[in-house]
Amino acid sequence: MFRRSTLTIAISSLFLVVLLLIAAAIYFSSSSKEENNIIEDTFDAIQKETASLSFNETVASVQDINVTYERFLFYKYNIEMFHALSNTEFSASDEELLNELLKKDLTIREAKNEGIAVAKEEVEQEIKFQQQVLENPEYTADNKELIQKIMKKWIEITGLTNEQFWESDMVYKQYEDALYLGKFYTYLLNKGEIQTMEQFTQYQDQLLESREVTICIE
């Protein structure tokens, strides 16, 4: 079973991939066997790496925001898994991936500084909705079976029951972060500072570019 810090990061990475799969209008051309192999290989690699991780080693930082090697590793493996499943090219460097993690944290901080608030009830409602969608037999999106495979594997390696997983503080945190990002995007739209998602990405880039970043990974 994963220790708590590992579980938090595992769920964070899982949340990202599931959101990508739900949102992506992608035709997954790989066979069920190929999908299973990709998923199994990803989790096998993660489990091998976590056996020897330096859990608290910081590999990137900006101001007082730090990214540990553990968090980076889970993020990288899961992004690679998404691209492998969708049969799309993956060419981002480690530094680029680390910058993405830093930008997310900086953007959430900026949202809070601008007075954006996320209520507990909002987070709980969103979690309940997503759980019901994924477990609803009438939900027939093309990616449903694939998402369920990934979800099942993640819950299995965390050692939690299905209900414990969805009620965990770690899942709560990831949905809370997503709501902060969504609300901040809408806030900037309404202010006229951005007009598209591309401009929101550029806004986040500027947040990072205006600060000194330290990368400590080969």
C-alpha positions in Angstrom: 0.0 0.0 0.0 1.2 3.5 -0.7 2.2 5.9 2.1 0.0 9.0 2.4 2.3 11.3 0.5 2.5 8.9 -2.4 -1.2 8.4 -2.4 -1.8 12.1 -2.6 0.4 12.4 -5.7 -1.0 9.3 -7.3 -4.5 10.6 -7.1 -3.4 14.0 -8.4 -1.9 12.3 -11.5 -4.9 10.0 -11.9 -7.2 13.0 -11.7 -5.3 14.7 -14.5 -5.4 11.7 -16.9 -9.1 11.1 -16.2 -10.0 14.7 -17.0 -8.0 14.5 -20.2 -9.8 11.3 -21.2 -13.2 12.7 -20.4 -12.6 16.0 -22.2 -10.7 14.6 -25.2 -12.5 14.0 -28.4 -10.0 11.3 -29.3 -10.5 8.1 -31.2 -8.6 5.4 -29.4 -7.5 3.1 -32.1 -5.5 0.7 -29.9 -7.0 -2.7 -29.0 -8.2 -3.7 -25.6 -5.1 -5.8 -25.2 -2.8 -3.0 -26.2 -4.7 -0.7 -23.8 -4.2 -3.2 -21.0 -0.5 -3.5 -21.7 0.0 0.3 -21.7 -1.8 0.6 -18.4 -0.1 -2.3 -16.8 3.4 -1.1 -17.9 2.7 2.4 -16.5 1.7 1.1 -13.1 4.5 -1.5 -13.0 7.0 1.3 -13.7 5.5 3.6 -11.1 5.6 0.8 -8.4 9.3 0.1 -9.2 10.3 3.7 -9.0 8.4 4.3 -5.8 10.4 1.6 -4.1 13.5 3.7 -4.2 12.2 7.3 -4.3 13.7 10.1 -2.3 10.2 11.2 -1.3 10.9 14.8 -0.3 13.6 15.7 -2.8 12.8 19.0 -4.4 13.4 19.1 -8.2 11.8 22.4 -9.1 10.8 25.5 -7.2 9.5 29.0 -7.6 9.3 31.3 -4.6 8.0 29.0 -1.8 6.3 26.5 -4.2 8.2 23.2 -4.5 7.8 20.2 -6.7 9.1 16.9 -5.4 10.7 14.3 -7.6 7.8 12.0 -6.6 5.1 14.3 -7.8 7.1 14.9 -11.1 7.5 11.2 -11.7 3.8 10.4 -11.3 2.9 13.4 -13.5 5.3 12.3 -16.2 4.3 8.6 -16.3 0.6 9.5 -16.5 1.1 12.1 -19.3 3.1 9.5 -21.2 0.3 6.9 -20.6 -2.3 9.3 -22.0 -0.3 9.9 -25.1 0.4 6.2 -25.6 -3.3 5.4 -25.2 -4.3 8.2 -27.7 -1.5 7.2 -30.1 -0.2 10.8 -30.1 3.4 12.1 -30.0 4.9 13.0 -26.7 8.0 15.2 -26.8 8.0 17.4 -23.7 11.2 17.7 -21.8 11.4 17.1 -18.0 11.9 20.8 -17.6 8.8 21.6 -19.5 6.8 19.1 -17.4 8.1 20.7 -14.2 7.2 24.1 -15.4 3.6 22.9 -16.0 3.3 21.8 -12.4 4.7 25.1 -11.1 2.4 27.1 -13.4 -0.6 25.2 -12.0 0.3 26.0 -8.4 1.1 29.7 -9.2 -2.2 30.1 -11.0 -4.2 28.7 -8.1 -2.3 31.0 -5.8 -3.1 34.0 -8.1 -6.8 33.0 -8.1 -6.9 33.1 -4.3 -5.1 36.4 -4.2 -7.8 37.8 -6.6 -10.5 36.7 -4.1 -11.6 33.6 -5.9 -13.3 31.2 -3.5 -14.4 27.6 -3.7 -16.9 26.4 -1.2 -16.8 22.9 0.3 -20.3 22.2 -1.1 -19.1 22.9 -4.6 -16.3 20.5 -4.4 -18.4 17.7 -2.8 -21.1 18.2 -5.5 -18.6 18.0 -8.3 -17.0 14.8 -6.8 -20.4 13.2 -6.4 -21.3 14.1 -10.0 -18.1 12.7 -11.5 -18.4 9.5 -9.5 -22.0 9.0 -10.5 -21.1 9.6 -14.2 -18.3 7.1 -14.2 -20.3 4.4 -12.4 -23.6 5.0 -14.3 -24.3 2.1 -16.7 -26.1 4.5 -18.9 -23.0 6.6 -19.4 -21.8 5.4 -22.8 -19.0 7.7 -23.9 -16.4 6.1 -26.1 -13.7 6.4 -23.4 -15.8 4.9 -20.6 -14.3 1.5 -20.5 -10.8 2.8 -20.7 -11.4 5.3 -17.9 -12.9 2.6 -15.7 -9.8 0.4 -16.3 -7.5 3.2 -15.2 -9.7 4.1 -12.2 -9.9 0.5 -11.1 -6.1 0.1 -11.2 -5.4 3.3 -9.3 -7.9 2.4 -6.6 -6.4 -1.0 -6.4 -2.8 0.2 -5.7 -3.9 2.8 -3.2 -5.4 0.1 -1.0 -8.6 2.1 -0.5 -12.1 0.9 -1.2 -14.1 2.6 -3.9 -16.0 4.8 -1.4 -12.8 5.6 0.6 -11.1 6.7 -2.5 -13.9 9.1 -3.6 -14.3 10.5 0.0 -10.5 10.9 0.5 -8.9 14.3 1.3 -6.6 13.8 -1.7 -9.5 13.5 -4.2 -11.1 16.5 -2.6 -7.9 18.6 -3.1 -7.7 17.8 -6.8 -11.3 18.7 -7.5 -10.9 21.9 -5.5 -7.8 22.8 -7.5 -9.7 22.2 -10.8 -12.6 24.4 -9.6 -10.1 27.2 -8.7 -8.6 27.0 -12.2 -12.0 27.0 -13.8 -13.3 29.9 -11.8 -10.2 31.9 -12.4 -10.4 31.3 -16.1 -14.0 32.7 -16.1 -12.9 35.6 -13.9 -10.2 36.6 -16.4 -12.7 36.3 -19.2 -15.2 38.5 -17.5 -12.5 41.1 -16.8 -11.5 41.1 -20.5 -7.9 40.1 -19.7 -8.2 36.9 -21.9 -10.6 35.7 -24.5 -9.5 32.2 -25.2 -8.0 29.2 -23.5 -4.8 29.8 -25.4 -4.6 33.2 -23.8 -5.2 31.7 -20.4 -2.2 29.4 -21.1 -0.2 32.5 -22.1 -1.3 34.2 -18.9 0.0 31.2 -16.9 3.3 31.2 -18.9 3.8 34.9 -17.9 3.2 34.1 -14.2 6.1 31.7 -14.4 8.3 33.8 -16.6 8.2 36.8 -14.3 9.6 34.7 -11.4 12.9 33.0 -10.8 12.6 29.2 -11.3 15.0 26.7 -10.0 15.2 23.3 -11.8 17.3 20.5 -10.1 16.9 17.5 -12.4 19.1 16.1 -15.1 
